[in-house]
Amino acid sequence: SAVISQKPSRDICQRGTSLTIQCQVDSQVTMMFWYRQQPGQSLTLIATANQGSEATYESGFVIDKFPISRPNLTFSTLTVSNMSPEDSSIYLCSVGFFSGNTIYFGEGSWLTVV
Amino acid sequence: AQTVTQSQPEMSVQEAETVTLSCTYDTSENNYYLFWYKQPPSRQMILVIRQEAYKQQNATENRFSVNFQKAAKSFSLKISDSQLGDTAMYFCAFRSGSRLTFGEGTQLTVNP
């Protein structure tokens, strides 16, 4: 397993602003992902963060709204741009290793847009 | 596309009793992995147990065990000797390749 740290853990944001969430892992990982969990819902994959190249987005998610960076094997950021109340969700970073099949999750970042 | 179905939105159990959470999935893949994650009120996703599809033996982790029926595409979770700390949302998840597909979750409440 790994220690996955997300910042911020919780924030209240104004409509129209942007917020960047950071994900730091204590060891090198093969895969990093970003998920969204809207209130009362299951998890939905936003994108796979690729090291040194553009992220791979799932249907319904676009780079202009959710720009993602992954400069190395232990760090990634997700920005939620031009936020609206509909973006109020928990955003979770998850990782997978070079070996092993389990995906592990960070503690999540709980965003409320007002 | 893979789908994961959890047909029980809510369940409750008395402390020390046994409870089984259901999960079915749909896939044309032959090699895949199945997981149960627990999400307590803190919202962190915690791995409970995993099963490799190529293994016939059901996975067990202490009080948690699964009943994996590959032909039926069923993957249920049994919690024995339920504890108050088991109260959480439980998600079944399917992995083929790199991405995880989640079910809608089952809210389990353990009553004293």
Boltz contact constraints between the chains, C-beta under 6 A:
constraints:
  - contact:
      token1: [A, 31]
      token2: [B, 98]
      max_distance: 6.0
  - contact:
      token1: [A, 42]
      token2: [B, 102]
      max_distance: 6.0
  - contact:
      token1: [A, 42]
      token2: [B, 104]
      max_distance: 6.0
  - contact:
      token1: [A, 42]
      token2: [B, 105]
      max_distance: 6.0
  - contact:
      token1: [A, 43]
      token2: [B, 102]
      max_distance: 6.0
  - contact:
      token1: [A, 45]
      token2: [B, 99]
      max_distance: 6.0
  - contact:
      token1: [A, 90]
      token2: [B, 43]
      max_distance: 6.0
  - contact:
      token1: [A, 101]
      token2: [B, 33]
      max_distance: 6.0
  - contact:
      token1: [A, 102]
      token2: [B, 50]
      max_distance: 6.0
  - contact:
      token1: [A, 103]
      token2: [B, 100]
      max_distance: 6.0
  - contact:
      token1: [A, 105]
      token2: [B, 45]
      max_distance: 6.0
  - contact:
      token1: [A, 107]
      token2: [B, 44]
      max_distance: 6.0
  - contact:
      token1: [A, 108]
      token2: [B, 43]
      max_distance: 6.0
